[in-house]
């Protein structure tokens, strides 16, 4: 490791306190700030231009699934109800 060059002039203002700063981890082990990270396979990720597009598609799928479950549990008006 090289020693600091004493001839270099410090350009930082004296009011900057860099001793209180911490180094942020990078990569998979970094802290999560409340969000869950989901890793998409490359072929799936290639279909979406952004994270917002992925979320929109998944919300659409959730609505469609809910509607399908609702319509399956509700008797159809033109279909006779079968009894066991």
N, C-alpha and C positions, 0 to 999 in steps of 0.2 A: 504494500500500500504506500502510495506517495505521500509525503508530508506536504502540508499546505505551503504555498509560496507566500512568504511574508511581504513580498513586494506588490502583491495584488491589492488593489483598493477595494474595500467592501462597499458595495452599492446598496445594501439593504439599510433601511432606516432603523434607527436605534429602538423605535417603539414596536418593531416586529419581534415577538417572542416566539422563536422557533423551537424552543425547548419543550413547549407544551404540546407540540404536534406529535401524532403517532403515525406509524406507517400502516397503510391499509393493505390488507391481504388481497392478493389477486388470485383468480382461479376458482376452482370448485369449492375450496374450503373457506371462501370469504363469508362475511356476515350477510345475512339476509335481512332486509329492512321491511319485514312484514309480508313479503310476497313469496309465493312458492315458485320455484324455477322448474319448468317442465322442459325436457329435452325432446325435440322433435327429430324424427329420422330425416335424413337429407331429402328423400323423395317427397315426404310430406311438407317439409319446410319450403321446398321449391315451389309449391302451389300457392303460397301466401306471400304477399309483398311486405307485410308487417305483422307485429304482434296484435295490433288492433283488428286486422283482418281475420286472424285465427280466432280471437275472442268472439267476433261477430258471427263467424261460421258455427262455432260451438254453441253460442246462445240460440241460434236458429235451430240447430239440431235438438237442443234441450226443449224448445217450445214445440217442435214437431213431435217429439217423443211424448211429451205431456198430453198434447192434443190427441195423439193416437191412443194413448192409454185411456183417456177420458171417453173417447168415442167407442172404444171396445167395451168399456164397462157400462155404458148407457145403452139400453135396448133401442134398437132402430124401430121407428114407428110403423114401417111396412113389413117388418119381419115378425112372424109369430114367435112368442116366447116359449121355449121348450122346457118342459118340466120332467124331472126324473122320477 
